[in-house]
Amino acid sequence: MKKIISICILATFSNAIIIKEIKFSGLNHLSNTTAINLTGLKIGEELNLSKINNAILNLYRQNYFDDIAVEEHNGVLDIIVTEKPSIAKVTITGIASNDRKQVENILGIKRGNLFDESSAKDACKKIKDYYEAKSYFDTIVEYKTKSLDNTDGLELEFIVNRGENIIINNVYLSGAKKLSYSDIEPAVVNKEKEFMGWLWGRNDGKLKIFELNNDSARISDEYMKKGYLDIKISSPYLKTYTDTYQANLTYFIKEGKPYKIKNITIENPLFEEKQNLKTVKDLRSSVGKIINIEDVRKDVKTLETQSADLGYAFVEVYPDIQKNDETHEVTINFKVIPHKKVYIRNVIIANNSRTVDRVIRRELYVTEGNLYNRTDLTESKNALKRTSYFDDVDIKEKKVDDTHIDLIVDVKEASTGAISGGIGYGSSDGLLLNASLSDTNIFGSGIKSSVSLDKSDDTLSGRISLINPRILDSHYSLGGTLYSNDYEWDNYSEKNYGFDITLGRQFARYFNASLTYNLEQSDIYYLSPTLIRTGYDLGKSIKSSITPMISFNNTDDYYLPRSGIIASTGLEYAGLGGDQKFLSSSSKFNFYQGLQDYIGFDLIYRYKASFYKVWNEGYLPINQRIYLGGIRSIRGFESRTVTPKNEWGDEVGGTIAFANSAELSFPLINRIKLRGSIFFDYGMIGRKNLDEIKRMSTGVGLEWITPIGPLQLIFAKPLNKKKGDDTNTFEFNLGTRF
């Protein structure tokens, strides 16, 4: 309409008119100069209809104006505009408070924008789509505008009438004979509503409409894992009852028969036929078994890695599956196309706002100029996660050309400074408290430090430590500790203070060897009469000892490992001068295995074991003997209370002990990194024989990776408590690995 008006105004001019002046009326947000520039008109040029129409269109494209009119008087052009009103306030009504932030982010309209009707309608559609994605159907979104007092702006209000969830009552697999709903339920997103479906871990039955077609593919995949390669799944048929917002979901299925693997071959030009035949035996798929498409995918990854470890980063592996419809057998031929060898051009460190680049680079097993190696890439990622400096690590590959690649090491830094603590209650010690201030990455340098304090009714101990795990970015480490303790146990009391210093060396990627020197003065200043009768001595003594140790760690994370082993063994020799003379052996073994690939659920199995043995070589004081119990050995029993006792019931310490535990960790609320666990602990200890005393316990725990470190809450129940045992049903710990 505005274009037609301009034509009518200017069609009356038959003589050529030269533009003498251009004026604007109604401008508020644009200057005259800017507006003239936008029109494309210039003073002194000849005025014609085409230029005026283009000027009007140019102004409309800026989306500033509701109306534009043009008048001409003796070469003076007066362009009269009506600007769109500005939005002074945006309100949204009818939504829950936990949706408000997300809805505000998707609107695309903010205070200060000029009001535009098409933008407002588009925002309404975005809100509706947002709720449909959350499975709310028949949502109605409208908008209205309202003038505000004392301002030229207006209020834009979005009124949301949120729809209802469609609830799936039944999922039918029409034609299915070999698999039932329970078989495909873990894989699909749209599930039947279960009793008390609102409870965590139960299915609420809410329809996720955008996942329906994907669910057909997921069901097909479950069949192909069972060997049904001829499976045909229809598109989902959803019968909805709009009066009740309930629905039944049906898939029409033609199963076919499962296929067995008759033969497997590998065509990989990088290896001789003999090596390819050997590799076939290492695959998850094997001759005579029912074909499992998931195993085939994993075999493809195995073959890709085998070639990629030789530098062929862009290797492609195609599983050629040939079916025999009569015998229901398949042959699988893995065709490997290696392409060219690839070298690493650049290694780029990204998003490390705190940790310096060299601290990250020294953990990598790949660097500029190296031949590409996929296993080294994976282990570099795991090595970075083992440092505790990062919440997450991703090494992205960016192709440069056929023979070069860039690696982007993208890290998400963790909060390495932590205030840690624990609390418990014991029948003998009363309230047990511990606290520490630590940082495992001081100023991003990788240096670790901690100050800790432990206090109970009868004990007080403090410790200060500083460790540099990579001196001058080498494989050598150096650390030291100063400590002082004052313990008042049930039957004896001790004070000791001293220091230790440790020199270590990393070797063979996962191993570390270290040598620790410890000098300590110990004062046993109280012994019960029965302990004196047993043969223990009062008084001060000096321990001067050296401890060689070797350790192994190939886990994939510091706080929450899902794979790998942590193992160590050390032998302390006390007798390099001083009064105490003994040998003490300590060995630990932790095994972690994530079960996601096996059961489709993020369950983590942990096994932890420790073995201790001490030999008296002249003088072994009571405080150097072995004691079990507490959060680090047998939960549910007070710390140091599981130990041999003399005939009067006093704890005398053991010389040999073994403790182990089995745990299962499972997710509770993934978005806040909250997990649960169940465990079983079992330990043995004795003065001469290992099985003199046996204790066991079970319980549950909560594991939460908080912003200040991992928090662990333990609720334990002793299973074979004996008379005289000190038990503890609740403990928590902050700042250590799970």
C-alpha positions in Angstrom: 0.0 0.0 0.0 2.8 2.5 0.8 4.4 1.8 -2.6 1.1 2.6 -4.4 0.7 5.9 -2.4 4.2 7.0 -3.5 3.3 6.3 -7.1 0.2 8.3 -7.0 2.1 11.3 -5.5 4.8 11.3 -8.0 2.9 10.4 -11.2 1.5 14.0 -11.3 5.0 15.3 -12.1 5.6 15.4 -15.8 8.7 17.7 -15.8 12.1 16.6 -14.5 12.6 17.6 -10.8 16.0 18.0 -9.2 16.3 17.1 -5.5 17.2 20.2 -3.6 16.7 19.0 0.0 15.7 15.8 1.8 13.8 16.1 5.1 12.5 13.5 7.6 9.5 13.9 9.9 8.9 11.5 12.8 12.5 10.2 13.4 13.4 9.3 16.9 15.9 6.4 16.8 17.8 7.3 13.7 19.6 10.5 12.8 18.6 12.4 9.6 22.0 11.7 8.1 21.7 7.9 8.7 18.2 7.8 7.3 19.2 9.7 4.1 22.0 7.3 3.6 19.6 4.4 3.9 17.3 5.8 1.2 20.1 5.9 -1.4 18.8 9.3 -2.6 21.3 12.2 -3.1 20.8 16.0 -3.3 21.3 17.3 -6.9 20.2 14.2 -8.7 17.1 13.9 -10.8 14.0 12.7 -9.0 12.0 9.8 -10.5 9.5 7.2 -9.5 11.8 4.3 -9.4 14.3 6.0 -7.0 11.5 7.0 -4.6 10.1 3.5 -4.6 13.5 2.0 -3.9 14.1 4.5 -1.1 10.8 3.5 0.6 11.7 -0.2 0.2 15.2 0.4 1.7 13.7 2.1 4.7 11.1 -0.7 5.2 13.9 -3.3 5.2 15.4 -1.7 8.4 12.3 -2.9 10.3 12.1 0.5 12.1 8.8 1.8 10.6 5.1 1.1 10.7 4.3 3.7 8.0 6.2 5.8 5.4 4.8 8.6 3.2 6.5 11.0 0.7 5.7 14.6 -0.2 7.5 16.9 -2.7 7.4 20.7 -2.9 9.6 22.5 -5.4 12.4 19.9 -5.2 12.2 19.6 -1.4 11.4 15.9 -0.4 9.6 15.4 2.9 9.7 11.8 4.0 7.1 11.3 6.8 7.7 8.2 8.9 5.9 6.6 11.8 8.4 4.5 13.9 7.5 1.3 15.5 7.1 1.6 19.3 9.9 0.3 21.4 9.4 -2.5 23.9 9.8 -1.1 27.5 8.8 -4.3 29.3 8.4 -8.0 28.4 6.3 -10.2 30.6 5.4 -13.9 30.4 2.4 -15.3 32.3 1.1 -18.8 32.8 4.5 -20.6 33.0 6.2 -22.4 35.9 9.1 -20.7 37.6 11.5 -23.5 36.6 10.6 -22.9 32.9 11.0 -19.1 33.0 14.7 -18.8 32.3 14.6 -21.2 29.3 11.6 -19.5 27.8 13.1 -16.1 28.2 16.2 -17.3 26.4 14.3 -18.6 23.4 12.1 -15.6 22.8 14.5 -13.5 20.8 12.8 -10.4 22.1 14.3 -8.1 24.8 13.5 -4.8 26.4 14.6 -2.0 24.1 13.8 -3.8 20.8 11.3 -2.2 18.5 8.0 -4.0 18.4 7.4 -6.1 15.3 4.3 -8.2 14.9 6.0 -11.0 13.0 8.7 -11.3 15.6 6.0 -11.5 18.4 4.2 -14.3 16.4 7.5 -16.1 15.9 8.2 -15.9 19.7 4.7 -17.4 20.4 5.6 -20.3 18.1 8.9 -20.8 19.8 7.2 -21.1 23.2 4.7 -23.6 21.8 7.5 -25.7 20.3 9.4 -25.6 23.6 6.4 -27.1 25.4 5.8 -29.6 22.7 9.4 -30.7 23.0 8.6 -31.3 26.7 5.6 -33.3 25.7 2.9 -30.7 26.5 0.3 -30.7 23.7 -2.5 -28.3 22.8 -0.5 -25.4 24.3 -1.9 -22.0 23.4 0.4 -18.9 23.3 -0.9 -15.4 22.6 0.5 -12.0 23.0 -0.9 -8.5 23.7 0.5 -5.1 23.9 -0.2 -2.3 26.3 0.8 1.3 26.5 2.8 2.4 29.5 2.3 5.7 31.4 5.0 8.3 31.1 6.8 6.6 28.3 6.5 6.1 24.5 7.3 2.4 25.0 4.9 -0.4 25.4 4.6 -3.6 27.4 4.6 -6.9 25.5 2.9 -9.7 27.3 3.0 -13.3 26.3 0.1 -15.3 27.7 0.8 -19.1 27.9 -1.9 -21.7 28.5 0.2 -24.8 28.8 -1.3 -28.0 27.4 -1.3 -31.4 28.8 1.0 -34.4 28.7 -0.1 -37.3 26.6 0.4 -40.4 28.7 1.2 -43.8 27.0 -0.8 -46.5 28.7 0.3 -49.4 26.5 3.0 -50.2 24.0 2.1 -53.0 21.6 4.5 -55.0 19.5 2.1 -56.4 17.0 3.6 -59.5 15.3 6.5 -59.9 17.8 7.2 -63.4 19.0 10.8 -63.4 20.1 11.1 -60.1 21.9 8.6 -58.6 24.4 8.1 -55.1 25.6 10.4 -55.8 28.6 13.2 -56.6 26.1 13.0 -53.3 24.2 11.9 -51.1 27.1 15.5 -50.1 28.2 16.3 -49.0 24.6 13.2 -46.9 23.7 12.4 -43.4 24.9 8.6 -43.6 24.8 7.6 -46.1 27.4 4.5 -47.4 29.1 3.4 -45.6 32.3 4.3 -47.6 35.4 2.6 -47.7 38.8 3.8 -44.7 40.8 5.5 -43.4 37.6 6.3 -40.1 39.2 8.8 -41.8 41.4 12.5 -41.6 40.5 13.5 -44.6 38.4 9.9 -45.3 37.3 8.5 -44.6 33.9 6.0 -41.7 33.8 4.7 -42.6 30.3 5.0 -39.1 28.9 5.0 -39.0 25.2 8.2 -37.7 23.6 6.8 -37.1 20.1 10.1 -36.2 18.5 11.6 -39.5 19.5 8.9 -41.7 18.1 10.5 -42.5 14.7 13.9 -42.9 16.4 12.2 -45.5 18.7 11.4 -47.6 15.6 15.1 -47.7 14.8 16.0 -48.5 18.4 13.6 -51.5 18.4 15.1 -52.7 15.1 18.6 -52.4 16.7 17.5 -54.6 19.6 16.4 -57.3 17.2 19.6 -57.0 15.2 21.6 -57.5 18.4 19.8 -60.9 18.6 20.7 -61.8 15.0 17.4 -60.8 13.3 18.8 -59.1 10.2 15.5 -59.3 8.3 13.6 -57.4 10.9 11.0 -54.9 9.7 9.5 -52.3 12.0 6.7 -50.0 11.0 6.4 -46.4 11.7 4.8 -45.9 15.1 1.0 -45.8 15.2 -0.2 -43.6 18.0 -3.8 -43.8 19.0 -4.6 -40.8 21.2 -7.7 -40.1 23.3 -7.9 -36.4 23.3 -10.5 -36.2 26.0 -8.2 -37.9 28.5 -4.8 -37.2 26.9 -4.0 -40.9 27.0 -2.6 -43.0 24.2 -1.7 -46.5 23.0 1.4 -46.9 20.9 1.7 -49.7 18.4 4.6 -51.0 16.3 3.9 -53.6 13.5 6.8 -56.1 13.4 7.9 -58.8 11.0 10.7 -60.6 12.7 12.2 -63.2 10.4 14.8 -65.6 11.8 18.1 -65.1 13.4 21.4 -65.5 11.5 24.5 -67.4 12.6 28.0 -66.4 11.6 29.5 -68.8 9.1 32.8 -67.1 8.4 34.7 -63.9 9.2 37.5 -62.4 7.1 39.5 -59.2 7.3 40.9 -57.4 4.2 43.5 -55.0 5.7 46.4 -54.2 3.3 48.5 -53.0 6.2 48.9 -56.5 7.6 49.8 -59.9 6.2 47.1 -62.5 5.9 48.5 -64.4 8.9 48.1 -61.3 11.1 44.5 -60.6 9.8 43.6 -64.2 10.6 45.0 -63.8 14.1 43.0 -60.5 14.5 39.8 -62.4 13.6 40.2 -64.5 16.8 40.3 -61.3 18.9 37.1 -59.9 17.6 33.9 -60.0 19.7 32.1 -61.6 16.7 33.0 -65.2 16.2 32.1 -68.1 13.9 29.2 -70.2 15.1 27.6 -67.5 17.2 24.4 -65.6 16.4 25.4 -62.3 14.8 25.1 -59.3 17.1 25.2 -56.0 15.3 26.5 -54.2 18.4 29.5 -56.6 18.5 30.0 -55.8 14.8 30.2 -52.1 15.6 32.7 -52.7 18.3 34.8 -54.9 16.0 34.8 -52.0 13.5 36.2 -49.7 16.2 38.8 -52.3 17.1 40.0 -52.6 13.5 40.0 -48.8 13.1 42.1 -48.4 16.2 44.5 -51.2 15.0 45.2 -49.2 11.8 45.0 -45.8 13.4 47.7 -46.7 15.9 50.0 -47.0 12.9 49.3 -43.5 11.8 46.3 -44.0 9.6 44.0 -41.5 11.3 41.4 -41.4 8.5 41.0 -45.2 8.2 37.6 -46.5 7.1 36.3 -50.0 8.0 33.2 -51.4 6.2 31.6 -54.5 7.4 30.3 -56.3 4.4 27.6 -58.7 5.7 26.4 -61.3 3.2 23.2 -63.1 4.1 22.1 -66.6 3.0 18.3 -66.4 3.3 18.0 -70.2 3.0 20.5 -71.3 5.6 20.2 -68.2 7.7 23.9 -67.8 7.9 26.1 -64.8 7.2 29.6 -64.1 6.2 31.3 -61.0 7.4 34.1 -59.4 5.5 35.7 -56.3 7.2 37.1 -54.2 4.4 39.8 -51.8 5.7 40.7 -48.7 3.6 43.7 -47.1 5.5 44.2 -44.1 3.2 47.4 -42.2 4.0 49.6 -41.9 7.1 48.8 -38.8 9.1 51.1 -36.6 11.1 50.1 -34.2 13.9 50.6 -30.6 12.8 49.5 -28.6 15.8 48.4 -29.4 19.4 46.1 -26.6 20.6 45.2 -26.2 24.2 41.7 -24.7 24.7 39.7 -23.4 27.6 42.4 -23.6 30.3 41.9 -20.3 32.0 43.9 -21.4 35.1 46.1 -24.4 34.3 49.2 -23.4 32.3 49.7 -25.0 28.9 52.9 -26.8 29.8 51.2 -28.6 32.7 48.7 -30.0 30.2 51.2 -30.8 27.5 53.5 -32.8 29.8 50.6 -35.3 30.3 50.1 -35.9 26.6 51.6 -38.8 24.8 51.3 -37.0 21.5 52.8 -33.8 20.3 53.6 -31.8 17.1 55.3 -33.8 14.4 54.3 -37.2 15.8 52.7 -39.9 13.7 49.1 -40.1 14.6 48.3 -42.9 17.2 44.7 -43.3 18.5 45.6 -45.3 21.5 48.1 -42.6 22.6 45.3 -40.1 22.1 42.9 -42.0 24.4 45.5 -42.5 27.0 46.5 -38.9 26.9 42.9 -38.0 27.7 42.8 -40.5 30.6 46.2 -39.1 31.9 44.8 -35.6 32.0 41.6 -36.8 33.8 43.8 -38.7 36.4 45.4 -35.4 37.4 42.2 -34.2 39.1 42.7 -30.8 37.5 39.8 -31.2 35.1 36.1 -32.1 35.2 36.2 -33.2 31.6 38.7 -33.5 28.8 38.0 -33.9 25.1 40.6 -34.2 22.4 39.1 -33.1 19.1 40.6 -34.0 15.7 40.6 -31.4 12.9 41.6 -32.5 9.5 44.1 -30.2 7.8 44.8 -32.2 4.6 45.2 -35.9 3.7 48.4 -36.2 5.7 48.1 -33.7 8.5 45.8 -33.2 11.5 45.4 -30.7 14.3 44.5 -31.8 17.8 42.4 -29.5 20.0 42.8 -30.4 23.7 39.5 -29.0 25.1 39.5 -29.0 28.9 36.9 -28.1 31.5 38.8 -27.1 34.6 37.7 -28.4 38.0 37.7 -26.7 41.3 41.0 -28.1 42.6 41.0 -26.1 45.8 38.8 -27.8 48.4 37.8 -27.6 52.0 37.4 -31.2 53.0 35.9 -32.8 56.0 34.3 -35.8 57.7 32.2 -36.5 60.6 31.2 -39.6 62.6 30.3 -40.8 66.0 31.9 -43.6 68.0 30.8 -45.0 71.3 34.4 -44.7 72.6 35.6 -41.5 70.8 32.4 -39.5 70.7 32.2 -36.9 67.9 34.8 -37.4 65.2 35.8 -34.4 63.0 38.3 -33.9 60.3 39.0 -31.0 58.1 41.5 -29.9 55.5 42.4 -27.2 53.2 44.0 -28.4 50.0 44.7 -27.5 46.4 45.9 -30.1 43.9 46.8 -27.4 41.3 48.3 -24.3 42.9 48.1 -21.3 40.6 47.7 -23.8 37.7 51.2 -25.2 38.2 50.2 -28.8 39.0 51.9 -28.5 42.5 49.8 -30.1 45.3 49.5 -28.9 48.8 47.3 -29.6 51.9 46.8 -28.6 55.5 44.7 -31.0 57.5 43.4 -31.3 61.1 41.7 -34.2 62.8 39.9 -33.9 66.1 37.9 -36.1 68.3 37.2 -36.3 72.0 40.6 -37.9 72.6 42.7 -37.1 69.5 44.3 -34.2 67.8 46.5 -34.4 64.7 47.8 -32.0 62.1 49.6 -32.3 58.8 51.1 -30.0 56.2 52.3 -31.4 52.8 53.7 -30.1 49.5 54.2 -32.2 46.4 55.6 -31.3 43.0 54.5 -34.3 40.8 56.7 -33.2 37.8 59.9 -31.4 38.8 60.8 -29.0 35.9 58.2 -30.9 33.8 60.3 -34.1 34.1 59.2 -37.5 35.1 60.6 -37.0 38.6 58.5 -36.0 41.6 59.4 -34.6 45.0 57.2 -34.1 48.1 57.4 -33.7 51.8 55.2 -33.7 54.9 55.4 -32.2 58.4 53.1 -33.7 61.0 52.3 -33.8 64.7 49.8 -36.1 66.4 48.4 -36.5 69.9 46.3 -39.6 70.2 44.5 -40.8 73.4 43.3 -44.3 72.5 41.3 -46.4 74.8 44.2 -48.2 76.4 47.3 -46.1 75.5 48.2 -42.6 74.6 50.9 -41.3 72.2 52.4 -38.1 70.9 54.5 -38.1 67.8 55.9 -35.6 65.4 58.2 -35.8 62.4 58.6 -35.4 58.7 59.0 -37.4 55.6 60.4 -36.7 52.1 59.6 -38.6 49.0 61.5 -38.8 45.6 59.6 -40.5 42.8 60.1 -41.4 39.2 57.4 -42.1 36.6 58.2 -44.8 34.1 56.5 -47.1 31.5 53.5 -44.7 31.3 51.5 -46.2 34.2 54.1 -47.0 36.8 55.8 -44.9 39.5 58.6 -45.8 41.8 59.4 -43.8 44.9 61.7 -43.7 47.9 60.5 -42.2 51.2 62.6 -41.3 54.2 60.7 -40.8 57.5 62.1 -39.4 60.8 59.7 -39.4 63.7 59.9 -39.0 67.5 57.2 -41.1 69.2 56.2 -40.9 72.9 54.0 -43.5 74.4 53.1 -41.6 77.5 50.3 -43.8 78.8 49.7 -47.5 78.8 47.0 -49.4 80.6 48.3 -51.7 83.3 47.2 -54.7 81.3 49.2 -53.5 78.2 52.3 -53.1 80.4 51.7 -56.6 81.7 51.4 -57.8 78.0 54.9 -56.5 77.5 54.6 -53.1 75.9 56.9 -50.2 76.9 56.3 -46.6 77.9 58.6 -43.8 76.8 60.1 -42.0 73.8 61.6 -43.6 70.8 63.0 -42.5 67.4 62.0 -44.0 64.1 64.3 -43.5 61.2 63.0 -45.5 58.2 63.2 -45.8 54.4 60.3 -47.1 52.2 60.7 -48.1 48.6 57.4 -48.3 46.8 56.1 -49.1 43.3 52.6 -48.2 42.1 50.5 -48.6 39.0 47.6 -46.4 37.8 45.8 -46.7 34.4 42.4 -45.4 35.5 40.4 -43.1 33.3 39.5 -40.5 35.9 40.7 -39.2 39.2 37.5 -39.0 41.3 35.1 -41.3 39.5 37.0 -44.0 37.5 35.1 -46.2 35.2 37.9 -48.4 34.1 41.4 -49.3 35.2 43.5 -50.4 38.1 45.3 -48.6 41.0 47.8 -50.8 42.7 50.8 -50.2 45.0 53.2 -52.1 47.2 55.8 -50.8 49.6 58.2 -52.1 52.2 59.2 -49.9 55.2 62.5 -50.6 56.9 62.9 -48.9 60.3 66.4 -49.2 61.7 68.5 -46.6 59.9 69.6 -45.4 63.3 66.9 -44.6 65.9 65.3 -47.0 68.4 62.6 -48.7 66.4 63.5 -51.8 64.5 60.9 -53.4 62.3 59.8 -54.2 58.7 56.3 -53.3 57.5 54.8 -54.2 54.2 51.7 -52.5 52.7 50.0 -53.5 49.4 46.8 -52.1 47.9 44.7 -53.0 44.9 41.7 -51.2 43.4 39.8 -52.4 40.3 37.2 -50.3 38.5 34.9 -51.5 35.7 32.0 -49.6 34.1 29.2 -51.9 33.0 27.5 -49.5 30.5 28.7 -51.4 27.5 27.5 -54.7 28.9 24.1 -53.9 30.4 23.2 -50.5 28.9 23.2 -48.8 32.3 25.9 -46.6 34.0 26.7 -49.1 36.7 30.3 -49.1 38.1 31.8 -52.1 39.8 34.6 -51.5 42.3 36.8 -53.9 44.1 39.3 -52.7 46.7 41.7 -54.8 48.7 44.7 -54.2 51.0 47.2 -56.4 52.7 49.5 -55.5 55.7 52.3 -57.4 57.4 54.8 -56.2 60.0 57.8 -58.0 61.4 59.4 -57.2 64.8 63.2 -56.8 64.2 64.1 -55.6 67.6 61.6 -53.1 68.8 58.0 -52.8 67.4 56.0 -50.2 69.5 52.3 -50.6 69.9 51.5 -47.7 67.6 53.3 -49.4 64.6 51.1 -52.4 64.8 48.1 -53.0 62.5 44.5 -51.9 63.2 41.4 -52.1 61.0 38.0 -50.4 61.1 36.7 -47.2 59.7 35.9 -45.6 56.4 39.2 -46.8 54.8 38.9 -50.5 55.7 35.8 -52.0 57.3 33.0 -49.5 57.4 30.5 -49.8 60.3 33.2 -50.3 62.9 35.1 -47.6 64.6 38.5 -46.7 63.3 41.3 -48.9 64.7 39.0 -51.0 66.8 39.1 -54.2 64.7 42.3 -55.7 66.1 43.5 -58.5 68.4 42.9 -58.0 72.1 44.7 -59.3 75.2 42.9 -61.4 77.8 41.7 -58.2 79.6 40.1 -56.9 76.4 42.7 -54.2 75.5 43.5 -53.6 71.8 47.1 -54.7 71.2 47.3 -54.5 67.4 48.0 -57.1 64.8 51.0 -58.1 62.7 49.0 -59.3 59.6 45.8 -58.1 58.1 43.7 -58.2 55.0 40.7 -56.1 54.1 38.6 -55.9 50.9 35.3 -54.5 49.7 33.0 -54.8 46.7 30.9 -51.9 45.6 28.3 -51.1 42.9 27.8 -47.4 42.1 24.8 -46.2 40.1 23.4 -42.8 39.0 20.7 -41.0 40.9 20.5 -37.5 39.4 23.0 -37.1 36.5 22.6 -33.4 36.1 24.0 -32.7 39.6 26.5 -35.7 39.5 24.7 -37.5 42.3 25.2 -41.3 42.6 24.3 -44.0 45.0 26.2 -47.1 46.0 25.9 -50.4 47.8 28.9 -52.2 49.4 30.1 -55.2 51.2 33.3 -55.1 53.4 35.2 -58.0 54.8 38.4 -58.0 56.8 40.7 -60.3 58.7 43.5 -59.6 61.2 45.7 -61.4 63.7 48.9 -61.5 65.7 50.1 -64.7 64.3 47.5 -66.0 61.8 45.5 -63.9 59.4 42.1 -65.4 60.3 42.2 -64.8 64.1 39.6 -62.0 63.8 37.0 -61.7 61.0 34.5 -58.8 60.6 32.2 -57.9 57.8 29.6 -55.2 57.1 27.3 -53.9 54.4 25.6 -50.6 53.6 24.7 -47.9 51.2 26.2 -44.6 50.3 25.6 -41.4 48.5 28.3 -40.0 46.1 28.2 -36.4 45.0 30.8 -34.5 43.0 30.2 -31.1 44.5 31.8 -27.8 43.5 34.2 -28.1 46.4 35.1 -31.8 45.8 33.6 -35.2 46.0 31.3 -35.9 49.0 30.6 -39.4 50.3 27.9 -40.2 52.9 28.2 -43.8 54.3 25.4 -45.7 56.1 26.9 -49.0 57.3 25.6 -52.0 59.2 28.0 -54.5 60.9 27.0 -58.1 60.0 28.9 -60.1 62.6 29.4 -57.7 65.5 30.9 -59.3 68.6 30.7 -58.3 72.2 33.1 -55.4 72.9 33.1 -54.2 69.3 32.8 -50.4 68.7 30.5 -49.7 65.8 29.7 -46.6 63.8 26.7 -46.5 61.5 27.3 -43.1 59.7 30.4 -41.4 58.3 31.1 -38.9 55.6 34.1 -37.9 53.7 34.9 -34.9 51.4 37.7 -34.6 48.9 38.8 -38.1 48.1 38.2 -40.5 45.1 35.3 -42.9 45.2 
